[in-house]
């Protein structure tokens, strides 16, 4: 895909959307942590639609932005070494999340959360973009097919219940064809979430024309979000340890 001579190297509005996802995620995790430490009225974050739909919205917005970012990077001719460095950072952080979750939640540790999924999806999207397979209507159609595929496969496998233990295992539950949500603190399988990331690819290709909405300024309110969005991986890794540490200190020093 040719790049216009005046094309921006950063699209502040994409960064601001990613930053908005980070702020939303922080508010969600603060409520989760308060509940975990018994500092609020008990909430069921795993069943209550008020919380489960928020999580869906946060993950969806984050992956949509990730797909947009990958499409824009490919449009600007991002070299493989630069992509590989970023991809290695995401994968390394995913492994740290697994390790930390194993210590904190030994019975529900994270084996395929949002960063694990992001590492896999970015590689898939990169290969598709470099080889020219994700252009035009293709990311929209393929993304929609993947979003619809998980429930269709789940329905089909209802006729073969003996297969569920295999697909429900940690070895294969990352596919997203499961009988129920696994016992894990973060679960973002390829189906349907790869489809959302591909929608982001299609959205960026549609909006990245010179003078389009995507290339516009963010304004004074959007600038802090754009800065946060540029540092989303670092922020993601640090925000929970900081929140948990502050809550532990507050619980220790507050009056009985």
N, C-alpha and C positions, 0 to 999 in steps of 0.2 A: 504493500500500500504506500503510495507516494506521500511524502510529508511536505506540507507547505513551508516556505522559507520563514514565515513569521509565526509558525506554530509554537506555542509555549512549551517549555520543558516541564513545567508543572501545571496541572489544572487545579487551581485552588478550590474550585467547587467540589471536585471529587475528594480532595483532602478534607474539606469541611464536612462533607457527608460522613466520611470515615471518622472524623473527630466527634460528630454527633453520636455515632454508634458507640464510641468509647465513653462518652458522658452517660448515655443511657445504660450501658453495661455497668458503669461504676455505681449508679443509683441502684440498679438491680442487685449487684453483689453486696452493697452496703446493707440492703434489706435482708438479703440471705444471711449475711454474717451476723447481723443483730438477732435474727431468728435462731441461728446455730448456737449462739452463746446464751440464749434464753433471755435476751434483753428486751424483747417485744412480745406481744401476744402471739402465741404459736400460729405459724402459717405452714401450709403444705405446698412447698414450691414444686413438688413433683406431680401434683394432681390438680390443684386449683387452677382453672383456666385463666384467672387474672394474672398469674405468674407464668404459666406455660406459654401463653400467647405472647407475653412480653419477651420471653427468651427466643421464641420463634422470630419475632420482629427484629431483635438485636442481631441474631445470627444471620438472618436474611439480608439486612442492610449491610452488614460487614462483608459478607461474601459477594453481594452485588457490587460493592465498591472494589473488592479485590479483583473481580472480573473486569471491571472498567479500567482499573489501573494496569492490568496485564495487557489489555488490548491497546491502551495508549502507549505503553512501553514498547510493544512490538511495532506500533505505527511509527515511532520515533527511531526505530532501528536499534533497540537495545541489544548489545552484544551478549553472547552466551556467558562469558566469564562474569559479567556484572549480574546477570540473572542467577548464575550458579552461586555467587556469594550471598545474595539475598535468600535464595532457596535454602542454602545450608544454615543460615541464621534461623529461619523458620523451623526447619527440622530439628536443629539443636535445642531451640526453645521448647518444642513439643516434647522432646525427651526429658527435659528438665521438669516440665509439667507432670509427666508420668511419674517421675521419681518423687517429686514433692507430694503429689496426690497419694502415692503409695504409703508415705509416712503419715499423712493426715487422715486419709480415708482408706485403711487397709482392706476393707471389704467392698469398696466401691471406687477403686482407683481408676484413673483415666487412661484408657488404652487407645482411644481414637476420638479425641475431642476436636475443637475447632482448629487448633494449630496443626494437628496431625492431618486433618482433612485438607487444610489449606496447602500444606506441602504437597500432597498428592494431586490436588486439583490444579495448582499452579503449573506443575510439570505437564499435566495433561493438556491444559490450555496453551501453554507455551509451544508444545509440539504441534498442536493443531493450528496455531497461528503461523508458526514458521513454515509449515508445509502448505499453507494456504487453504486448509480445510474448514476454517471458521470464518467465513466471509458471507456477506449478504444475509439471507434469511436463515442460513444454516445454524448459527448459534441459537436463534430463537426456536427453531423447530426441534433441534436436538435437545435443547434445554427443557422444552415443554415435554418432550417424550420421556426424559429422565425423571422429571417431577411426577409424571403419571405412572411410571413403570413400577415403582415400589409398591403402591397399593394393589396394582394388578397382579404382581408376582405374589404378594401376600395372599390375595384371594385364591390364586391358583394353587398355592401350597397348602391351603386349607384341606385340599383333597389328599394331601400326602403328609399327615402329621408326623410320620416317622422321620421326616427330613428336618424338622424344627431344631432338634438338639445340635445338628451340624451348623445350621445357619445362625443359631443363637449363641454359639461359642465365640470367645474373643478372637479366635482365628478367622472368623468370617463375618462377624456382626458389623464390621466396618462397611460391608456392602449396603446394608440398610434393609435387607429382607429378613425381618425378625418377627417372632410371634408377639413380642412386647418390648418396651424399652429396657435395655440391659441395666443391671445394677451398677451404674457408673455415674460419677458426678458431672461428666460432660460427655455428650454423645452427638457427633455430627457425621453421620454416615455419608457415603458417596451418593446414595439414592435417598432423598431427592435433591440433596444440597449441591451436587455438581451442576444440576440443571439451573439453579439460581445463579451460580457463578457464570455460567454460559450466557444467561440473560444479561448479566453485566457486560460481558464481552460485546454482545449485540447492541446494547444500549450505548456504549461508548463509541462504537463504530458509526452509529446513527447520529450521535450528538456532537462528534468531534470535528465537524466541518468548520472552516474559518468563519468567525463571527457568530457561531452557534451559542446556545445557552451555556454549554459546558466550559467554554473558554472565557466567560465573563468574570467580572470581579465579584468578590464575596462580601464586601462592605465591612464596616468596623465590627459588627457583631460576629461575622463569619471568620475574621482573621484568627482569633484565638483557636477556633475549632480547626482551621486549616493547619495551624502549627501543630496542634495535638495530633491531627490525622497523619502528619508526616512522620511522627514518632510513635505510631500506633503499636508497633511490636514491643518496643521498650516499655511503653506505658502499660501494655497488657501484662507484661511479666512482672512489673513492679506494683501495680495498684492493689492486688489482693494481699501480698505480704504487708504493705503499708497499712491497709485497712484493718487487717487482722491484728497486727501489732498494736495499733492505736486502740482498738477495742479491748485487747487483753490488758493494756496498761490502764485504760479507763475502768475496766471491771475490777482491777486490783486496788485502785486508789479510791474508788467511789465509796461513800459512806454506806454501811450495811443497812 
